[in-house]
Amino acid sequence: MKVENTRRAEAVRLRHAAAFYGSNEQLLQMMLPIVSGGLARGEPVAVAVRPSTEESLYAAIGDPAGLIVLAQPEGTDIESGQSVAANRARELRELTATAGPATVVSEHWSVLDGADGSFWTELDAAVNVALSDLPIELTCFFPEIPLHQAILDGAARNHPLLLSGGELRHNPSFRNPRDVLAERPAPAPVLLGAPDLRLTFGAWQLNEVREAVEHALTSADYGAGRAEDVVLAVNEVATNAVEHGGGEAMICVWLGNDGFTCEIHDRGALGDPLPGLQAPHPSEPRGRGVWIARQLCDTLHVWADGTGTHVRMRAAR
């Protein structure tokens, strides 16, 4: 798979707004003008909403050309708001590259809350980085009284604009996304069982890591091209781990019905809570490893704790 690993210097083009509703009827009243307005301008309009909201939209406006339903996260994707943001950025980058500026509508969905609602804080912070250079107007709708207060706290800090009375206004509570996650770090994903492979390595053992991962993928019937991509992704993260994590790291691998999963653990401190969500500029000498790995894997989640920095990658066949 060819991966674009540099970007042009672009000003922030994303317009990211939060809106709050008190009922499903009010939600539809607020959402319809945005969707209809984008379609009237001839822009593609992409929506990531609950199934019931999707049905209401189609009932109100029919099935117009230009309306695109984005895939909602499911399964293990729910573990990682940063992975959802990376995948959504990839989808929307392809859309805007061919169709130009787009209108996007997103909606809070309680089934994605997790234990405390922090998924939404991580997702919106990551969106501010991953989509920053895209010509998109994104409005995120939240209930006025969600189950978790963290959802409202995160929404207040992650959106530079607020939709109020049908108009976009500056949000004085907006914070830099990395500052938001410095205060509320990305959570660790759920624990997995005993790994099928565990290997401690340094810089001189990176070839052993590549060989072990390639063997695991081949034994799990991954095709040659897909295996090559995954080995490259693992190598990029493993190289970062030994360079920045004290010279030694550990990789654990699981193989199951949902495909290949690996974790790489090192003892280093995590300087950027949202690494690899933008391709680095050509003038930046470093920083391509996690970006490349995110493009090649289905999900990639980075978190830190008192023992160091951790990366979990998943890759389907």
Summary of the structure (lengths in Angstrom):
residues: 317
radius of gyration: 20.2
end to end distance: 13.6
largest distance: 61.6
contacts: 1023
relative contact order: 0.15
helix: 42%
strand: 23%
